[in-house]
Amino acid sequence: MASKTERKAIDKVFILLGGMATLVLLGASVLGYVGYKFATSEVKNELSAQKVYFPPKGSPALDPAEFPTLQQYAGQLVDNGPKAKAYANDFIAVHLQKVAGGKTYAEVSTLALQNPTDQKLQQQKATLFQGETLRGLLLGDGYAYWTFGMMALYASVGTLAAAVVMAILVLLGLRHLRQLR
């Protein structure tokens, strides 16, 4: 069994380590929150600057039968990750399926190279290229970075909770140390 002096020394070491862990966790929480704010505000600013809007409610371009998942966004600006994903996957992708009978840009491009005088293929190739490029930008630069930002927020909240728990343990250790006097 440890003596009172040894127990005090052990408590002091654990209090010191716990205090340092609390500070590290608080620092990680702040960094996570800064990462969240940076990622989501950059995505919001960049998407907003493009001024891409969902068609308005009741518009033939947003037929509820064809676009049931997009009705909640009718008329709204594409300004965050979930909206960018919805616009890319549920609006642009649906339109691209109609351009060349469901063929991809790569398939149409190969056909267009074999038939350079076929204007219809050349137009389909250009349309698919532009559509897939916009889809990729919305998904990569919009949705993906927004998701990274949200993960940083969740990590920030988790490390803040851990810091609070650690601070409580440090306070309990200090109380125990005082009781040993």
Secondary structure as a PSIPRED ss2 file (coil, helix, strand):
# PSIPRED VFORMAT (PSIPRED V4.0)

   1 M C   1.000  0.000  0.000
   2 A C   1.000  0.000  0.000
   3 S C   1.000  0.000  0.000
   4 K H   0.000  1.000  0.000
   5 T H   0.000  1.000  0.000
   6 E H   0.000  1.000  0.000
   7 R H   0.000  1.000  0.000
   8 K H   0.000  1.000  0.000
   9 A H   0.000  1.000  0.000
  10 I H   0.000  1.000  0.000
  11 D H   0.000  1.000  0.000
  12 K H   0.000  1.000  0.000
  13 V H   0.000  1.000  0.000
  14 F H   0.000  1.000  0.000
  15 I H   0.000  1.000  0.000
  16 L H   0.000  1.000  0.000
  17 L H   0.000  1.000  0.000
  18 G H   0.000  1.000  0.000
  19 G H   0.000  1.000  0.000
  20 M H   0.000  1.000  0.000
  21 A H   0.000  1.000  0.000
  22 T H   0.000  1.000  0.000
  23 L H   0.000  1.000  0.000
  24 V H   0.000  1.000  0.000
  25 L H   0.000  1.000  0.000
  26 L H   0.000  1.000  0.000
  27 G H   0.000  1.000  0.000
  28 A H   0.000  1.000  0.000
  29 S H   0.000  1.000  0.000
  30 V H   0.000  1.000  0.000
  31 L H   0.000  1.000  0.000
  32 G H   0.000  1.000  0.000
  33 Y H   0.000  1.000  0.000
  34 V H   0.000  1.000  0.000
  35 G H   0.000  1.000  0.000
  36 Y H   0.000  1.000  0.000
  37 K H   0.000  1.000  0.000
  38 F H   0.000  1.000  0.000
  39 A H   0.000  1.000  0.000
  40 T H   0.000  1.000  0.000
  41 S H   0.000  1.000  0.000
  42 E H   0.000  1.000  0.000
  43 V H   0.000  1.000  0.000
  44 K H   0.000  1.000  0.000
  45 N H   0.000  1.000  0.000
  46 E H   0.000  1.000  0.000
  47 L H   0.000  1.000  0.000
  48 S H   0.000  1.000  0.000
  49 A H   0.000  1.000  0.000
  50 Q H   0.000  1.000  0.000
  51 K C   1.000  0.000  0.000
  52 V C   1.000  0.000  0.000
  53 Y E   0.000  0.000  1.000
  54 F C   1.000  0.000  0.000
  55 P C   1.000  0.000  0.000
  56 P C   1.000  0.000  0.000
  57 K C   1.000  0.000  0.000
  58 G C   1.000  0.000  0.000
  59 S C   1.000  0.000  0.000
  60 P H   0.000  1.000  0.000
  61 A H   0.000  1.000  0.000
  62 L H   0.000  1.000  0.000
  63 D C   1.000  0.000  0.000
  64 P C   1.000  0.000  0.000
  65 A C   1.000  0.000  0.000
  66 E C   1.000  0.000  0.000
  67 F C   1.000  0.000  0.000
  68 P H   0.000  1.000  0.000
  69 T H   0.000  1.000  0.000
  70 L H   0.000  1.000  0.000
  71 Q H   0.000  1.000  0.000
  72 Q H   0.000  1.000  0.000
  73 Y H   0.000  1.000  0.000
  74 A C   1.000  0.000  0.000
  75 G C   1.000  0.000  0.000
  76 Q C   1.000  0.000  0.000
  77 L E   0.000  0.000  1.000
  78 V C   1.000  0.000  0.000
  79 D C   1.000  0.000  0.000
  80 N C   1.000  0.000  0.000
  81 G H   0.000  1.000  0.000
  82 P H   0.000  1.000  0.000
  83 K H   0.000  1.000  0.000
  84 A H   0.000  1.000  0.000
  85 K H   0.000  1.000  0.000
  86 A H   0.000  1.000  0.000
  87 Y H   0.000  1.000  0.000
  88 A H   0.000  1.000  0.000
  89 N H   0.000  1.000  0.000
  90 D H   0.000  1.000  0.000
  91 F H   0.000  1.000  0.000
  92 I H   0.000  1.000  0.000
  93 A H   0.000  1.000  0.000
  94 V H   0.000  1.000  0.000
  95 H H   0.000  1.000  0.000
  96 L H   0.000  1.000  0.000
  97 Q H   0.000  1.000  0.000
  98 K H   0.000  1.000  0.000
  99 V H   0.000  1.000  0.000
 100 A C   1.000  0.000  0.000
 101 G C   1.000  0.000  0.000
 102 G C   1.000  0.000  0.000
 103 K C   1.000  0.000  0.000
 104 T C   1.000  0.000  0.000
 105 Y H   0.000  1.000  0.000
 106 A H   0.000  1.000  0.000
 107 E H   0.000  1.000  0.000
 108 V H   0.000  1.000  0.000
 109 S H   0.000  1.000  0.000
 110 T H   0.000  1.000  0.000
 111 L H   0.000  1.000  0.000
 112 A H   0.000  1.000  0.000
 113 L H   0.000  1.000  0.000
 114 Q H   0.000  1.000  0.000
 115 N C   1.000  0.000  0.000
 116 P C   1.000  0.000  0.000
 117 T C   1.000  0.000  0.000
 118 D C   1.000  0.000  0.000
 119 Q H   0.000  1.000  0.000
 120 K H   0.000  1.000  0.000
 121 L H   0.000  1.000  0.000
 122 Q H   0.000  1.000  0.000
 123 Q H   0.000  1.000  0.000
 124 Q H   0.000  1.000  0.000
 125 K H   0.000  1.000  0.000
 126 A H   0.000  1.000  0.000
 127 T H   0.000  1.000  0.000
 128 L H   0.000  1.000  0.000
 129 F H   0.000  1.000  0.000
 130 Q H   0.000  1.000  0.000
 131 G H   0.000  1.000  0.000
 132 E H   0.000  1.000  0.000
 133 T H   0.000  1.000  0.000
 134 L H   0.000  1.000  0.000
 135 R H   0.000  1.000  0.000
 136 G H   0.000  1.000  0.000
 137 L H   0.000  1.000  0.000
 138 L H   0.000  1.000  0.000
 139 L H   0.000  1.000  0.000
 140 G H   0.000  1.000  0.000
 141 D H   0.000  1.000  0.000
 142 G H   0.000  1.000  0.000
 143 Y H   0.000  1.000  0.000
 144 A H   0.000  1.000  0.000
 145 Y H   0.000  1.000  0.000
 146 W H   0.000  1.000  0.000
 147 T H   0.000  1.000  0.000
 148 F H   0.000  1.000  0.000
 149 G H   0.000  1.000  0.000
 150 M H   0.000  1.000  0.000
 151 M H   0.000  1.000  0.000
 152 A H   0.000  1.000  0.000
 153 L H   0.000  1.000  0.000
 154 Y H   0.000  1.000  0.000
 155 A H   0.000  1.000  0.000
 156 S H   0.000  1.000  0.000
 157 V H   0.000  1.000  0.000
 158 G H   0.000  1.000  0.000
 159 T H   0.000  1.000  0.000
 160 L H   0.000  1.000  0.000
 161 A H   0.000  1.000  0.000
 162 A H   0.000  1.000  0.000
 163 A H   0.000  1.000  0.000
 164 V H   0.000  1.000  0.000
 165 V H   0.000  1.000  0.000
 166 M H   0.000  1.000  0.000
 167 A H   0.000  1.000  0.000
 168 I H   0.000  1.000  0.000
 169 L H   0.000  1.000  0.000
 170 V H   0.000  1.000  0.000
 171 L H   0.000  1.000  0.000
 172 L H   0.000  1.000  0.000
 173 G H   0.000  1.000  0.000
 174 L H   0.000  1.000  0.000
 175 R H   0.000  1.000  0.000
 176 H H   0.000  1.000  0.000
 177 L H   0.000  1.000  0.000
 178 R H   0.000  1.000  0.000
 179 Q H   0.000  1.000  0.000
 180 L C   1.000  0.000  0.000
 181 R C   1.000  0.000  0.000
